[in-house]
Amino acid sequence: MTVKQFLQQQNMMVEILYRNITNASWMAQTTGEKEWAEKVGEAQTEFRTYFSNSELFEAVQNYLKQTELTAIEKRQLEALRSQFRENQLPIESLKELSQLSAELNHMFNTYEPEVNGKKLSANDVRNILLNSEDLKEREDAWKASKEVGQVVEEKLLTLVKKRNEAARAVGYNNYHEMSFENQELDRDEIFAIFQKLVDLSDSTYRRLKDELDQQLASKFGIEVSELRPWHYVDPFFQEAPASNETNLDPYFKNEDLEKLTADTFAEMNIPIEDLYAKSDLNPRPGKNPTAFCMDMDREGDTRVLCNNQPNSYWMGTMLHEFGHAAYFKYLDLDLPYVLRAPAHTLTTEAIAMLFGKMTQNREWLATFLKVEDDKLNTIAPSLEKFEQLKMLISARWIITFVFFEKELYENPDQDLNALWWKLVSEIQLVNAPEGRNAPDWAAKIHFTLAPVYYQNYLLGELTSAQLHQHINTNLSEQFFTTTVGNFLREEFFKPGSKYHWNEKIEKVTGQPLNPQFFVDAYCKLNKNE
């Protein structure tokens, strides 16, 4: 069989198997029904069983040795090699991994904690931490948000150990190590970059967080030393609380988030409104309480799940998720199926983050919310400082998660509860609750739903900073233009995974990924540092 015939066969099989997974996954996430969760497990098992075929894996490796391959053929074979490599396992092991993952996802989607006899949704917890000044209510809501960790811990640790067994079976020390290689990421390089970001941002982060802590202590009538996780606005301290000056929620109280999102992308000649028809944007019991975007078929059926409320958080989430959706929608449909996807998870995260943070952007506020210049002049300095704090808090949170996850897979039998709070304290500078010994880490769904994925969020932010600066310097000082939109569509979205992710970044911005752009934008107290 020629390499061309082999690749035609593999593209056809990937398409069939991929569609089975996405269809079942969408139904599971939007209904919360156990039947669909089981079907996800079955579809994932079918996918992984196909890629466990050792003869096909050997064929891929042999084809890669051919010297006359075209660049497109080589990229397809490299993508297939990663899929085959991580699935060289007995069928029973693959089935068990898929079923465990599906069961855990169902547990996350359907678990609702109770406080004083009242069930709390994720939005309820968020609203309490955003708005309540009742310290007991805040603490109870925070603790309730962590209860799911105790529910899933045992099964999640079983899944972690099974993943490790699977990785060792194909020659790796653990699942974390294997995942980095299959994602074309140099683990030592990425962790060195993240540690350097901690070091370079340390004085700025400490200064800004100290200011935040002083404000919160004053607000709640306590000493700074008494601050605990429930005094912040997010259960994992992923984001910064808005001040009176930077709280933009009132601007969105009577706004149509769907229209604002559609208008944003339409202004740049990247229309996405047609994707609303099959998306699921409003909250209801049983559906996934978070947000995500799913490319159903790599043929244009792209869907977003949200749980919208008229506030700045969900406005930013809509822009973020439809950033993903725009990327998926405008991939080149002439590409082979296995390459009809973003160059890397981090490149689609870069676009999502670029758009998601626009709710704090002066140009966006003026163009789409019609905020007047006088008001913008008043709030702009506060918004700029707020964005810096948000980005540093987000970066520290991501690094905490990523450092913990590496340790989790390297030694899942250690005292993980203590390790979690050690890292939270050292990196995020958040005080642990006294005597706390609970699997709070396990309350984060990504350990289950998206294992060894989180590093891509921060790599996406680094790419976003580099891309935004390139656009501002070389294309247009105004972002919401057809020039910028056409550039993103043609240069960033369309090529799919035709190129290695870092080669793609270099082609688009003129240089490979360079963390200095993020450092310059967010890690300094002023431009003269």
Rosetta blueprint (number, residue, H / E / L):
1 M L
2 T L
3 V H
4 K H
5 Q H
6 F H
7 L H
8 Q H
9 Q H
10 Q H
11 N H
12 M H
13 M H
14 V H
15 E H
16 I H
17 L H
18 Y H
19 R H
20 N H
21 I H
22 T H
23 N H
24 A H
25 S H
26 W H
27 M H
28 A H
29 Q H
30 T H
31 T H
32 G L
33 E L
34 K H
35 E H
36 W H
37 A H
38 E H
39 K H
40 V H
41 G H
42 E H
43 A H
44 Q H
45 T H
46 E H
47 F H
48 R H
49 T H
50 Y H
51 F L
52 S L
53 N L
54 S H
55 E H
56 L H
57 F H
58 E H
59 A H
60 V H
61 Q H
62 N H
63 Y H
64 L H
65 K L
66 Q L
67 T L
68 E L
69 L L
70 T L
71 A H
72 I H
73 E H
74 K H
75 R H
76 Q H
77 L H
78 E H
79 A H
80 L H
81 R H
82 S H
83 Q H
84 F H
85 R H
86 E L
87 N L
88 Q L
89 L L
90 P L
91 I H
92 E H
93 S H
94 L H
95 K H
96 E H
97 L H
98 S H
99 Q H
100 L H
101 S H
102 A H
103 E H
104 L H
105 N H
106 H H
107 M H
108 F H
109 N H
110 T H
111 Y L
112 E L
113 P L
114 E E
115 V E
116 N L
117 G L
118 K E
119 K E
120 L L
121 S L
122 A H
123 N H
124 D H
125 V H
126 R H
127 N H
128 I H
129 L H
130 L H
131 N H
132 S L
133 E L
134 D L
135 L H
136 K H
137 E H
138 R H
139 E H
140 D H
141 A H
142 W H
143 K H
144 A H
145 S H
146 K H
147 E H
148 V H
149 G H
150 Q H
151 V H
152 V H
153 E H
154 E H
155 K H
156 L H
157 L H
158 T H
159 L H
160 V H
161 K H
162 K H
163 R H
164 N H
165 E H
166 A H
167 A H
168 R H
169 A H
170 V L
171 G L
172 Y L
173 N L
174 N L
175 Y H
176 H H
177 E H
178 M H
179 S H
180 F H
181 E H
182 N H
183 Q L
184 E L
185 L L
186 D L
187 R H
188 D H
189 E H
190 I H
191 F H
192 A H
193 I H
194 F H
195 Q H
196 K H
197 L H
198 V H
199 D H
200 L H
201 S H
202 D H
203 S H
204 T H
205 Y H
206 R H
207 R H
208 L H
209 K H
210 D H
211 E H
212 L H
213 D H
214 Q H
215 Q H
216 L H
217 A H
218 S H
219 K H
220 F H
221 G L
222 I L
223 E L
224 V H
225 S H
226 E H
227 L L
228 R L
229 P H
230 W H
231 H H
232 Y L
233 V L
234 D L
235 P L
236 F L
237 F L
238 Q L
239 E L
240 A L
241 P L
242 A L
243 S L
244 N L
245 E L
246 T L
247 N L
248 L L
249 D H
250 P H
251 Y H
252 F H
253 K L
254 N L
255 E L
256 D L
257 L H
258 E H
259 K H
260 L H
261 T H
262 A H
263 D H
264 T H
265 F H
266 A H
267 E L
268 M L
269 N L
270 I L
271 P L
272 I L
273 E H
274 D H
275 L H
276 Y H
277 A H
278 K H
279 S L
280 D E
281 L L
282 N L
283 P L
284 R L
285 P L
286 G L
287 K L
288 N L
289 P L
290 T L
291 A L
292 F E
293 C E
294 M E
295 D E
296 M L
297 D L
298 R L
299 E L
300 G L
301 D L
302 T E
303 R E
304 V E
305 L E
306 C L
307 N L
308 N L
309 Q L
310 P L
311 N L
312 S H
313 Y H
314 W H
315 M H
316 G H
317 T H
318 M H
319 L H
320 H H
321 E H
322 F H
323 G H
324 H H
325 A H
326 A H
327 Y H
328 F H
329 K H
330 Y L
331 L L
332 D L
333 L L
334 D L
335 L L
336 P L
337 Y H
338 V H
339 L H
340 R L
341 A L
342 P L
343 A L
344 H L
345 T H
346 L H
347 T H
348 T H
349 E H
350 A H
351 I H
352 A H
353 M H
354 L H
355 F H
356 G H
357 K H
358 M H
359 T H
360 Q H
361 N L
362 R H
363 E H
364 W H
365 L H
366 A H
367 T H
368 F H
369 L L
370 K L
371 V L
372 E L
373 D H
374 D H
375 K H
376 L H
377 N H
378 T H
379 I H
380 A H
381 P H
382 S H
383 L H
384 E H
385 K H
386 F H
387 E H
388 Q H
389 L H
390 K H
391 M H
392 L H
393 I H
394 S H
395 A H
396 R H
397 W H
398 I H
399 I H
400 T H
401 F H
402 V H
403 F H
404 F H
405 E H
406 K H
407 E H
408 L H
409 Y H
410 E H
411 N L
412 P L
413 D L
414 Q L
415 D L
416 L H
417 N H
418 A H
419 L H
420 W H
421 W H
422 K H
423 L H
424 V H
425 S H
426 E H
427 I H
428 Q H
429 L L
430 V L
431 N L
432 A L
433 P L
434 E L
435 G L
436 R L
437 N L
438 A L
439 P L
440 D H
441 W H
442 A H
443 A H
444 K L
445 I L
446 H H
447 F H
448 T H
449 L H
450 A L
451 P L
452 V L
453 Y L
454 Y L
455 Q H
456 N H
457 Y H
458 L H
459 L H
460 G H
461 E H
462 L H
463 T H
464 S H
465 A H
466 Q H
467 L H
468 H H
469 Q H
470 H H
471 I H
472 N H
473 T H
474 N H
475 L L
476 S L
477 E L
478 Q L
479 F L
480 F L
481 T L
482 T H
483 T H
484 V H
485 G H
486 N H
487 F H
488 L H
489 R H
490 E H
491 E H
492 F H
493 F H
494 K L
495 P L
496 G L
497 S L
498 K L
499 Y L
500 H L
501 W H
502 N H
503 E H
504 K H
505 I H
506 E H
507 K H
508 V H
509 T H
510 G L
511 Q L
512 P L
513 L L
514 N L
515 P L
516 Q H
517 F H
518 F H
519 V H
520 D H
521 A H
522 Y H
523 C L
524 K L
525 L L
526 N L
527 K L
528 N L
529 E L
